[in-house]
Each structure stands twice: as C-alpha cells, then as structure tokens.
C-alpha cells in the first residue's frame, strides 16, 4: 500500500510571470519516504514584446502551411483514387 501527500501551490506575480510548485511525499508500505518535486515558471501573457509577435507570426505561418499541404494531399489522394 502506498500513501501520498501532495502539496500544490501557486505563487502569482502581478507582472507577467507566475510560478507553481508541486511537492509529493510518498510513504511506501515497507517504510521510508520518497519525495519528488516540480517547480515551473509560467508566462501567463504570451505576446508582450516585439519578438513575441514575431513568434506569433511564425506560429500562424506554420499552421497555415500545415493546413495548405494537408488539403493538397487530400486532393491528390482523391485524384489518384478517381483515375484508378
């Protein structure tokens, strides 16, 4: 039997960055204590600086590129199936 205690809390900063922490304490049946932790910093407002808008433009271009070639491949498969 394994028993867990999880401590999860968020440190909210008024500015752009926020942190969250998760501390896990596991108590195995054979005794002892196993610990693990996760510390992450999260940027809540994604597009703030001019470089962030460049990243946004690249992401939009990438999505449009994927959509275009997906449609192109679907049409190509339909064309091949139609003539065979």
N, C-alpha and C positions, 0 to 999 in steps of 0.2 A: 504494500500500500504506500502510495506517495502522497504527501500533503504539501500543498503550495501556499505561499503567502506572496501576493503581488502588490507592490507599492507603485502606483502610477500617478504622476503629477505633471502639470504643465506650468511652465514659467512664461507668462505672457509679457512681452515688452511692448510698450506703446509705439515704438518705432516699427520698423518693418520685420524684424527678426523675432521669432519665438522659439522656445526650447521645450522639448518634452523628454521626460525621463521615465524609464520603467526598470524597476528593481525586482528581481524574482528570487525568492528564497524557497528552496525545495528541501523537504525533510524526508529522505528515503526511509524505508522500513528497517533497514539494517543499522540506522543511526547516522549521525553526522549532519552536515549542512552543505548543500550545493547552491551556489549563488551564480546569477548571471545578471547582466545589466545592459541596457540600451540607452544611449544618450544621443539625441538628434536635434539639430538646429534646422528650423523650417523658415523659409522666406514666404510669408503669407501673401504679400503683394508681389506678384511675379514680375511685372513690367514697370520699372521705375526709371532706370537710367536709359540713355540713348542706346547703349549696347544691348540692353534688354529688348528694345524694339527691333533691333537688327535680328536678334534671336527669334522673335515673334515672326518676322518676315520670312526667315529661313524655315521655320516650322510650317507656316502656311504654304510656302512653295513646295515643301516636301509632301504635304498632304495632297495638294493638287496634282503633283507628279504621280503619286501612287494611284489616285482616282483615275487620272487620264490613262495610265498604262493598264490598269485593271479593266477599264471599259474597252480599250483597244484589244486586249487579249480575249475578252468575252466575244467581241465581234469577230475576231479571227477564228475562234473555235466554231462559232455559228456558221461562218462562211465555209470552213472546211467540211463541216458536217452536212451542209446544204448540198455541196457538189459531190459528195461521196455517196 
